[in-house]
C-alpha cells in the first residue's frame, strides 16, 4: 500500500484473521497513519517494509497472552525507513520476538529502543538518533556477519563489543558519523 492518507487503516486491515496468511507486507508513505495492524501476530509473515509514517510509535500495539506466544514468529527481513517517532517494535516488549529475523534495515528512526536480535546476520542502520541502547543491543548480537552503520548520532568509534564482529572475515563494517 502506498500513499494512504487516513489516521487508521480500515478495520479489515487490522484483523489478524484476515491477514493471517500474508507473507510480505509493504506500507509506504502512509504519513498520517498512527496505528498499524497486528503484524507481530501474523504467523507466516516473512518480510515487512514500513516507510514514511511520521506518527507511528510502535509497529505492533497488540497484547500477547501466555508465555508461549512469540511476536513476529516467522519474520526474516524487516525494513523500517523514515518513522521518526517509532519507539519500539511492540508495545509490550516482555514477549519474545523476531526469533528468525536475519536481515534488519533501519533508516531515519530517531527514538527506537532496539529489542534483542538473536538471529540477525545482516544489519544496516542509518540515521539513528539514539545510539547508546542501539549500539549495546547490536554489539551483543551473536550471529552478526554484515554491519553497515552510517550517521548514528554519538557514534565516533565502535564499542568494545564489536571486536569479535570485526575479526570475522565475512563482516563489512562501514562507520560514518555526522
C-alpha positions, 0 to 999 in steps of 0.5 A: 500500500502506498500513499494512504492518507487516513489516521487508521487503516480500515478495520479489515486491515487490522484483523489478524484473521484476515491477514493471517496468511500474508507473507510480505507486507509493504506500507509506504508513505502512509504519513498520517497513519498512527496505528498499524495492524497486528503484524507481530501476530501474523504467523507466516509473515516473512518480510515487512517494509514500513516507510514514511509514517511520521506518527507511528510509535510502535509497529505492533500495539497488540497484547500477547497472552501466555508465555508461549506466544512469540511476536513476529514468529516467522519474520526474516527481513524487516525494513523500517525507513523514515518513522521518526517517532517509532519507539519500539517494535511492540508495545509490550516488549516482555514477549519474545520476538523476531526469533528468525529475523536475519536481515534488519534495515533501519533508516531515519528512526530517531527514538527506537529502543532496539529489542534483542536480535538473536538471529540477525546476520545482516544489519544496516542502520542509518540515521539513528538518533539514539545510539547508546541502547542501539549500539549495546543491543547490536554489539551483543548480537551473536550471529552478526556477519554484515554491519553497515552503520552510517550517521548514528548520532554519538557514534565516533568509534565502535564499542568494545563489543564489536571486536569479535564482529570485526575479526570475522572475515565475512563482516563489512563494517562501514562507520560514518558519523555526522 
